[in-house]
Amino acid sequence: MQYRWLAPLAVSLSFLVTGAQAQLRGRAGGNVGNVHIHIVLSNDRNAGPYLLVHLMEGSGDAVVATTYTNDIGQADFMGVAVGYYHVQVSGDGIETTSSDTFEVDNRKVTQAQYVVVRKLEDSGPRPVSAHSGMVSATDLNVPAKARKELDKANESMATQNWKKAKEHLDKAIALAPQYATAYNNLGVLYAKTNDLPHEEEALKKAISLDEHFAPALVNYGKLSLRQKNFPQAETLLQRAVAVEPDNPESLMLLADAQYMDRHFDAAITSALQAHSAAHEHPSFVHYIAARAYQQENRQQDALAQFQEFLKEEPKGPRADHVRADIARIQSATQQAAQ
């Protein structure tokens, strides 16, 4: 099982929102409207910050303006010329998604458009926003200046400006030496730049400051999987799941670590829990469960999980691979019955 842990960010903050809005107003004259974009995951949760949103003309590929989502997955385009548009959303951890075409009508002051995006199950370690609901208890007394430095660092990481991001994180840590989120995000920065020793050092520091900080536990678990240290990955991810028992991504990663550590019953339990925890869960949990069942020679249970995988992911190379697995099980069953 392989993951693209270091998938590059597909965003750029070089377009300033204010500049884009001024450009729109200049193009539009008096015939304008405002567009409010609300981006949600397929489980109806907000998609979070730092996602790139292109406003595009008609159904074509001409970009009119660009902005970024805030902490609750929202973005606004002000002073948009009347006409037809669509938006394209991209960013770390989601599939690039385009909306349907919509009309901007100056008879409406503000128009709301909802865009549903799909979360990628194999996205790499992710930074945490200074305003996230999942913050460390140690962050509660962090001064506002340190939080601003963290946000600036995240914006720089979104443009892959690693040097500037590191400068902002260093400032945040200097202002708040116990800032667990800053150390977690520093670990993410080192992951993006393939500096594994410093990544591990930063994540260890984050966890030492708060042993219940789930984002750092998950990111350290991902690193341990990459290092093939499966016992350590299992321990870290168990701790993350204890904090967030219904997080499907953490449960999938835990099931993977348990499978690789040959704890097949535990892997099955975690994978099935991920399936029941949320409507939007990685289809890969069924593949892990199927493989674990096969290790226990429970072929019919494996067959059921492979078939469940195909219900959720019917197309693509992984689906083709699973169909071959199903064919082998069915052939072996027929031969045994003869």
C-alpha positions in Angstrom: 0.0 0.0 0.0 1.5 3.3 -1.1 0.5 6.9 -0.4 1.5 10.1 -2.1 2.4 11.6 1.2 4.1 14.6 -0.3 1.5 15.7 -2.8 2.4 19.3 -3.7 0.1 22.1 -3.0 -1.7 23.3 -6.1 -2.4 26.8 -4.9 -0.7 30.3 -5.3 -1.4 33.3 -3.1 0.1 35.7 -5.7 -3.3 37.0 -6.6 -4.5 39.3 -3.8 -8.2 39.4 -3.0 -8.4 43.2 -2.9 -6.7 43.4 -6.3 -9.0 40.9 -7.8 -12.0 42.7 -6.5 -10.8 46.1 -7.8 -10.2 44.5 -11.2 -13.7 43.1 -11.2 -15.2 46.5 -10.4 -13.1 48.1 -13.1 -14.4 45.7 -15.7 -18.0 45.9 -14.6 -18.9 49.5 -14.3 -22.3 49.8 -12.6 -23.7 46.4 -13.7 -22.3 44.2 -10.9 -23.2 41.7 -8.3 -21.5 39.9 -5.5 -20.8 36.1 -5.3 -20.5 34.2 -2.0 -18.8 30.8 -2.5 -19.3 28.2 0.2 -17.2 25.0 -0.2 -18.1 21.9 1.7 -16.9 18.3 1.8 -19.3 15.6 0.7 -20.1 14.9 4.4 -21.4 18.5 4.6 -18.5 19.7 6.7 -16.8 22.9 5.7 -13.7 22.4 3.5 -11.5 24.7 5.6 -8.9 27.4 4.7 -6.3 28.0 2.0 -8.2 26.5 -0.9 -7.7 28.2 -4.2 -10.9 29.5 -5.8 -10.8 30.7 -9.5 -13.8 32.7 -10.8 -13.9 31.7 -14.5 -15.8 33.2 -17.4 -18.8 31.2 -18.7 -18.0 27.6 -19.1 -14.5 28.3 -20.4 -11.1 28.4 -18.9 -10.5 32.2 -18.7 -9.8 33.2 -15.1 -11.5 36.4 -14.1 -10.3 36.6 -10.5 -8.8 34.5 -7.8 -9.2 34.3 -4.0 -8.8 31.8 -1.1 -11.2 30.3 1.4 -11.3 31.4 5.0 -11.3 29.1 8.0 -14.8 27.9 7.4 -14.4 27.2 3.7 -15.9 30.4 2.3 -14.8 32.9 -0.3 -16.2 36.1 -1.8 -16.0 37.9 -5.1 -17.3 41.4 -4.9 -18.3 43.7 -7.8 -18.6 40.9 -10.4 -19.8 42.0 -13.8 -23.2 40.6 -14.7 -22.9 37.5 -16.9 -22.3 33.8 -16.6 -19.4 32.2 -14.6 -18.3 29.1 -12.8 -15.7 28.5 -10.1 -12.9 26.0 -9.9 -11.6 24.9 -6.5 -8.2 23.3 -5.8 -5.9 22.8 -2.9 -4.0 20.4 -0.7 -6.1 17.4 0.3 -9.0 17.7 -2.2 -9.8 16.8 -5.7 -9.8 19.8 -8.1 -13.5 20.6 -8.6 -15.5 22.9 -11.0 -19.0 24.2 -10.2 -21.9 24.4 -12.6 -22.3 27.6 -14.6 -24.3 30.3 -12.8 -25.5 33.8 -13.7 -24.5 36.9 -11.8 -27.5 39.2 -11.8 -27.3 42.8 -10.5 -30.9 42.5 -9.3 -29.5 40.4 -6.5 -27.0 42.0 -4.1 -25.3 38.8 -3.2 -25.6 35.3 -4.7 -24.6 32.2 -2.8 -23.0 29.2 -4.6 -22.2 25.9 -2.9 -19.5 23.7 -4.2 -19.0 20.1 -2.9 -15.5 18.8 -3.1 -14.1 15.4 -2.4 -11.3 14.9 0.2 -8.3 12.9 -1.0 -7.5 10.0 1.3 -3.8 10.0 0.5 -3.0 13.7 1.0 0.1 14.4 3.0 0.6 16.0 6.4 -1.4 19.2 6.7 -0.9 22.4 8.7 -3.5 23.5 11.2 -5.0 27.0 11.1 -4.5 29.4 14.0 -8.3 29.5 14.2 -9.1 25.8 13.8 -11.5 24.1 16.1 -8.9 21.3 16.6 -6.3 23.3 18.5 -4.0 22.2 21.3 -4.9 23.1 24.9 -1.4 24.8 25.0 -2.5 27.2 22.3 -5.3 28.9 24.4 -2.9 31.5 25.8 -1.0 32.1 22.6 -0.7 35.9 21.9 -2.4 37.3 18.9 0.9 38.2 17.2 2.0 34.6 17.3 -1.3 33.4 15.7 -0.9 36.0 12.9 2.6 34.7 12.2 1.2 31.1 12.0 -1.4 32.3 9.5 1.2 34.0 7.4 3.3 30.8 7.5 0.4 28.8 6.2 -0.2 31.3 3.4 3.5 31.0 2.5 3.3 27.2 2.5 0.3 27.5 0.2 2.6 29.1 -2.4 5.5 26.7 -1.6 7.5 29.7 -0.3 9.2 27.5 2.3 11.8 30.0 3.3 9.2 32.7 4.1 7.0 30.1 5.9 9.9 29.0 8.1 10.6 32.6 9.0 7.0 33.1 10.1 7.0 29.9 12.1 10.2 30.8 13.8 8.7 34.1 14.8 5.5 32.4 16.1 7.6 30.0 18.2 9.8 32.9 19.5 6.6 34.7 20.6 5.0 31.5 22.1 7.6 28.8 22.9 4.8 26.4 24.0 2.9 26.8 20.7 2.1 23.1 19.8 0.3 24.0 16.5 3.4 26.0 15.3 5.6 23.0 15.9 3.1 20.7 14.1 3.1 23.1 11.1 6.9 23.3 11.2 6.8 19.5 10.9 4.5 19.8 7.9 6.9 22.3 6.3 9.8 19.9 6.8 7.7 17.1 5.3 7.1 19.2 2.2 10.8 19.9 1.8 11.8 16.2 2.4 13.7 17.0 5.6 12.6 13.9 7.6 14.9 14.3 10.6 13.7 17.8 11.3 10.1 16.8 10.5 10.3 14.1 13.2 12.0 16.5 15.7 9.2 19.2 15.2 6.4 16.6 15.5 7.9 15.1 18.6 8.1 18.6 20.1 4.4 19.3 19.3 3.4 16.0 21.0 5.6 16.7 24.0 3.8 20.0 24.5 0.4 18.3 24.2 0.2 14.5 24.1 -3.5 14.7 23.1 -3.0 16.9 20.1 -4.6 14.8 17.4 -3.3 16.6 14.2 0.3 16.2 15.4 -0.3 12.5 16.4 -1.7 11.8 12.9 1.1 13.6 11.1 3.7 11.7 13.2 1.8 8.5 12.4 2.0 9.2 8.7 5.7 9.8 9.1 6.1 6.5 10.9 4.3 4.7 8.1 6.7 6.3 5.6 9.6 5.1 7.7 8.0 1.6 7.9 8.0 1.9 11.7 4.6 0.2 11.9 4.5 -0.4 15.7 5.2 3.3 16.4 2.6 4.3 13.7 0.0 2.1 15.4 0.7 3.5 18.8 0.5 7.1 17.6 -2.6 6.6 15.6 -4.3 4.8 18.4 -3.7 7.9 20.5 -5.1 10.1 17.8 -8.3 7.9 17.5 -8.7 8.0 21.2 -9.0 11.8 20.9 -11.2 11.8 17.7 -12.9 8.3 17.7 -15.0 9.1 14.6 -12.3 10.6 12.3 -12.4 8.3 9.3 -9.0 9.3 8.0 -7.3 8.5 11.3 -9.2 5.2 11.5 -8.0 4.3 8.0 -4.4 5.1 8.8 -4.7 3.1 12.0 -6.1 0.1 10.1 -3.2 0.4 7.7 -0.7 0.4 10.5 -2.3 -2.5 12.2 -2.4 -4.5 9.0 1.3 -3.8 8.3 2.0 -4.8 12.0 0.1 -8.1 11.4 -2.7 -7.2 13.8 -5.3 -8.4 11.4 -8.3 -8.5 13.8 -7.5 -5.0 15.0 -7.2 -3.8 11.4 -10.6 -5.2 10.5 -12.2 -3.5 13.5 -10.6 -0.1 12.7 -11.6 -0.3 9.0 -15.2 -1.2 9.8 -15.3 1.5 12.4 -14.1 4.0 9.7 -17.0 2.8 7.5 -19.6 3.4 10.2 -18.1 6.6 11.6 -19.0 8.9 8.7 -20.9 8.8 5.4 -17.8 10.2 3.7 -15.0 7.8 4.5 -12.1 6.6 2.4 -13.1 3.6 0.2 -9.6 2.2 0.9 -10.8 1.0 4.3 -12.7 -1.8 2.6 -9.5 -2.8 0.8 -7.6 -3.0 4.1 -10.4 -5.0 5.7 -10.5 -7.4 2.7 -6.8 -8.0 2.8 -6.9 -8.6 6.6 -9.8 -11.1 6.1 -7.7 -12.9 3.5 -4.8 -13.2 5.9 -7.2 -15.0 8.3 -8.5 -17.2 5.4 -11.9 -15.7 5.6 -12.4 -15.4 1.8 -16.1 -14.8 1.8 -15.7 -11.9 4.2 -12.9 -10.6 2.0 -15.2 -10.9 -1.0 -17.9 -8.8 0.7 -15.4 -6.0 1.5 -13.9 -6.0 -2.1 -17.5 -5.7 -3.4 -18.2 -2.8 -1.0 -15.0 -1.1 -2.2 -16.3 -1.3 -5.8 -19.6 0.2 -4.8 -17.8 3.3 -3.5 -15.0 3.4 -6.1 -16.3 1.7 -9.3 -13.7 3.2 -11.7 -10.0 3.6 -11.9 -6.9 1.3 -11.6 -7.6 0.4 -8.0 -11.1 -0.8 -9.0 -9.6 -2.9 -11.8 -7.2 -4.4 -9.4 -10.0 -5.3 -6.9 -12.1 -6.9 -9.7 -9.1 -9.2 -10.4 -9.0 -10.1 -6.7 -12.7 -10.8 -6.8 -12.3 -13.1 -9.8 -9.6 -15.0 -8.1 -11.7 -15.6 -5.0 -14.7 -16.7 -7.1 -12.6 -19.0 -9.2 -11.1 -20.6 -6.1 -14.6 -21.0 -4.5 -15.9 -22.7 -7.7 -12.9 -25.1 -7.8 -13.4 -26.0 -4.1 -17.1 -26.8 -4.8 -16.3 -29.2 -7.6 
